[in-house]
C-alpha cells in the first residue's frame, strides 16, 4: 500500500489514505464551511464508493490507532472511542442522512 504522512499509509487502503490525509487534515477538519461531502462526491461515484467501503471497514474493524490518526491528519483524540465515534459520524455525514460535518476536538 502507498505511504501517506510517514508510515501511516501502510495501514490504510489507498483511496481512504489519500482522502484522509488531504481532507480530514487539521485545518479542513475544523473548517465548518468546507463542503467535505460535496468535495468527495465531486471526484466521482467510483472514488466515493471506494472511500465509503474503506471508511466503513475502518470503523468496523478499528485498526487505526489514535497516534496513527494524529500522524496522518494532525488531529488529536483522547481515546480510540472518541476517534471512532467521530469517524462513524463522518460516515453518516458523507454517505448517510447528510447531517452536519462532525468537528473533531480542539
C-alpha positions as CSV (number, residue, x, y, z in Angstrom):
1,X,0.0,0.0,0.0
2,X,1.2,3.6,-0.6
3,X,2.6,5.7,2.3
4,X,0.8,8.8,3.5
5,X,2.4,11.1,6.0
6,X,5.2,9.0,7.3
7,X,4.4,5.3,7.6
8,X,0.6,5.5,8.4
9,X,-0.4,4.8,4.9
10,X,0.7,1.2,5.2
11,X,-2.4,0.5,7.3
12,X,-4.9,2.4,5.3
13,X,-6.3,1.5,1.8
14,X,-5.2,3.8,-0.9
15,X,-8.5,5.8,-1.5
16,X,-9.1,6.4,2.2
17,X,-5.5,7.2,2.9
18,X,-5.4,9.9,0.2
19,X,-8.8,11.3,1.3
20,X,-8.0,11.3,5.0
21,X,-4.5,12.8,4.6
22,X,-5.9,15.6,2.4
23,X,-9.5,16.3,3.6
24,X,-9.5,15.2,7.2
25,X,-6.4,17.2,8.0
26,X,-6.5,19.6,10.9
27,X,-7.3,22.8,9.1
28,X,-10.0,21.4,6.9
29,X,-11.4,19.2,9.8
30,X,-12.0,22.4,11.8
31,X,-13.5,24.5,9.0
32,X,-17.3,24.3,9.3
33,X,-17.7,25.9,5.9
34,X,-15.7,23.4,3.9
35,X,-18.0,21.2,1.8
36,X,-16.5,17.9,2.6
37,X,-19.4,15.8,1.3
38,X,-19.6,17.8,-1.9
39,X,-15.8,17.6,-2.4
40,X,-15.7,13.8,-2.0
41,X,-18.6,13.2,-4.4
42,X,-17.1,15.6,-7.0
43,X,-14.4,13.0,-7.5
44,X,-17.0,10.7,-9.0
45,X,-19.0,7.7,-7.8
46,X,-16.3,5.2,-8.1
47,X,-13.9,7.1,-5.8
48,X,-16.7,8.0,-3.3
49,X,-17.7,4.3,-3.2
50,X,-14.2,3.2,-2.5
51,X,-13.8,5.7,0.3
52,X,-17.2,4.6,1.7
53,X,-16.3,0.9,1.8
54,X,-12.8,1.6,3.2
55,X,-14.1,4.0,5.9
56,X,-16.9,1.6,6.9
57,X,-14.3,-1.2,7.2
58,X,-12.1,1.1,9.3
59,X,-14.9,2.0,11.7
60,X,-16.0,-1.6,11.9
61,X,-12.5,-3.1,12.4
62,X,-10.9,-0.2,14.4
63,X,-7.5,-1.0,13.1
64,X,-6.1,2.6,13.2
65,X,-4.7,3.9,16.5
66,X,-5.2,7.4,17.8
67,X,-1.5,8.0,17.3
68,X,-1.6,6.9,13.7
69,X,-4.6,9.1,13.0
70,X,-2.8,12.1,14.5
71,X,0.2,11.3,12.4
72,X,-1.9,11.2,9.3
73,X,-4.1,14.3,10.0
74,X,-2.6,16.2,12.9
75,X,-5.9,15.8,14.7
76,X,-5.6,14.6,18.3
77,X,-8.2,12.4,20.1
78,X,-8.1,11.4,23.8
79,X,-9.3,7.9,23.2
80,X,-10.0,5.4,20.5
81,X,-13.6,5.5,21.4
82,X,-13.6,9.3,20.7
83,X,-11.8,8.7,17.4
84,X,-14.2,6.0,16.2
85,X,-17.3,8.0,17.3
86,X,-16.0,10.8,15.1
87,X,-15.3,8.5,12.2
88,X,-18.7,6.9,12.4
89,X,-20.3,10.4,12.4
90,X,-18.1,11.2,9.4
91,X,-19.6,8.1,7.6
92,X,-23.1,9.4,8.3
93,X,-22.1,12.9,7.1
94,X,-20.5,11.7,3.9
95,X,-22.8,8.9,2.9
96,X,-25.9,8.9,5.2
97,X,-28.5,11.4,6.0
98,X,-26.4,14.4,5.3
99,X,-26.1,15.5,8.9
100,X,-23.7,18.3,9.6
101,X,-19.9,17.7,9.3
102,X,-18.6,16.4,12.6
103,X,-16.0,18.5,14.3
104,X,-13.0,16.9,15.9
105,X,-11.8,18.0,19.4
106,X,-9.9,21.3,19.5
